[in-house]
């Protein structure tokens, strides 16, 4: 049995206004076919919308969380991090901050949570701190700056990666403060950093905005401290050992072939 009122609401959502105008003129046998058509249209629009959000998010390639080696870090709160996949932090515009040395998986975890939000219909943007602040400082007009700031303010989830990987000026600090202030208590920011907040004054020497910047970031935030050695270095070491073994086997095989 086709629920015509529900079908009408779906047609209105799709803006099929010509059809809605002649709704009562449509014979009953047409509804079965129209229901199939409207389902195809909805599916295609969902696909195209997701495709657009994925493109705008700029997450790039990343290891899925199911492949993350939770045993590698010396310190990591797996349960608390996995709980963020519920996306409850979006309800009160809370921030997530991943803090730890390079190579312990901060970016992988941030990208997986952001991707989960993306798949659940939320707008997402991933950017490194260096790229974001560099582009902002290059702008030479107030109107261009306002447009660029809106780009970083608009997404429901903004991921700012690698704060602390580069040195920053007072201007960088002020721009980061502006972005955080615009998003404060409105939208969620996921941030990764290799520098404890107590040392942020060293990242932004003499910047007066550092204290209020940190204050707004952590006011509604969950901070995940990860400790351990770089997993990337471990992977590189394993690959190097594998190449050495392969070359040794190739030499052994060539000697065997000659004899």
C-alpha angles and dihedrals in degrees: 000000000000116000100220095189091056090045090050091052090051091049089051091050088053090048096238089161097160090056092046090053091057096033096125092049094062114105117236095246090063095063095075091057093042092053089057091048093050091050090053091049093050092048093050093048091050090050094049092045092052091046090053093048091048091051093049093046093065093203093148121191119334141162113265115244090243087068095047113120102229091180094062101073115074089219127024134136100225096175093052093048095046088050089066089070086078085070091220089139088072092063093070097025093249122171129233119213124191112196127184146092123304118285101025096110105265094136094044091054093045092050093048093053091045091049090051089054089048092054089051093059103268126131114246137185126188120197137155116243091238093053094045097047093039093055092046094052091049093062114103102192135059093231093053090047092051091051092049092047089053088055090060095038098049105066119091087225123032117186114201109189132199105010103179098032091103137030118259138204129224088260090059090051092051092049093048089049089051092054094045091047092051091051095040111127089349107073137007126258124197112202134184123198139165092204125082114235090246088066098047090099086066090053091052105030114205093355109146092201096065097089096049089041092058090040093058093042096054100034092088101017145110113220119207114197113200122190129188147083123303111280089200090061089049091051090048090051092051092048091050091051090048091052091050091052092047092051091048090051091048091052091048091049092049091051090049092050092051093051 
